[in-house]
Amino acid sequence: MAVDYAALKAGGFMLQKQKDTFSLRLRVVGGNVTAEQLETIAEVARKYGHGYAHLTSRQGVEIPFIQLNDIEEVKAELAKGNVFPGASGPRVRTVTACQGGQCCPSGRIDSLDIARELDKRYFGRALPHKFKFGVTGCPNNCLKAEENDMGVKGCMVTRWNAKACVFCGACERVCRRKAITISDGTISLDETLCNHCGRCADACRKGAWEGESGYLVSFGGTIGNNIQKGSVLLPIIRDKETLFRVADAALDYFAEHAQKGERFAKTLERLGWDGLRETVEAAFYGNP
């Protein structure tokens, strides 16, 4: 019986250099794995692999040295512990994320929540080439959002309330970008320097700085043989509905315009950015 290696790869079983031996990529969302899942992975690695798992650069978990004849048993045993194969090939891959606002004091968004919703909506969708999402909780950018085909970065839009301000200078001191200056009884914010980290709002004890969380989205990033930093095309997005509308539009644009085997960055390099910009702007403003 012929072996469909392409189908196995699409289902997370990546052929190793050893004959009929595979490294199984597991489905991990936002880097989170439960204790139950870890126990299951360990047991399967001991029984069917070489007793270890590999942590990939994109928060994935792989079990190497799975034999062809064991694949169905491996999938069945993993499923008992709520562990499932991931994806490879030309499709939406595992969504990566930092811990974000759940744990990190700097986090402006719930990164894991966004990653789970992105995964639920898009994971495994077939495309001309692979497509990667990355979600980082704040401008510290631990997840390196701009390295992804679509990166989501948590941020904060701040407003200064002069009536509440006592001009203590805390906001000016904590601003790492030197975007805030106090002079002649007023505060100035240089928008060209501000990266919307929200540290000013955190530092203010009088409520003179008010903040609202949002999403800063970049497109067309890639890493590896051809490195391209993603570009921001839109204002800060304030709600998840708009964020996912923009994500829908970006994926549809890639699916429609990319050539087979062409990454998003190469599509944009070939066609220019105007078409994507018009598409995501229409989604951002809610235009049909």
Secondary structure, 3 states (H helix, E strand, C coil): CCCCHHHHHHCCEEECCCCCEEEEEECCECCECCHHHHHHHHHHHHHHCCCCCEECCCCCEEEEEEEHHHHHHHHHHHHHCCCCECCCCCEECCCEECCHHHCCCCCCCCHHHHHHHHHHHHCCCECCCCECEEEECCCCCCCCHHHCCEEEEEEEEEEECHHHCCCCCHHHHHCCCCCEEEECCEEEECCCCCCCCCHHHHHCCCCCEEEEEEEEEEECCECCCCCECCEECCCCECCHHHHHHHHHHHHHHHHHHCCCCCCHHHHHHHHCCHHHHHHHHHHHCCCC
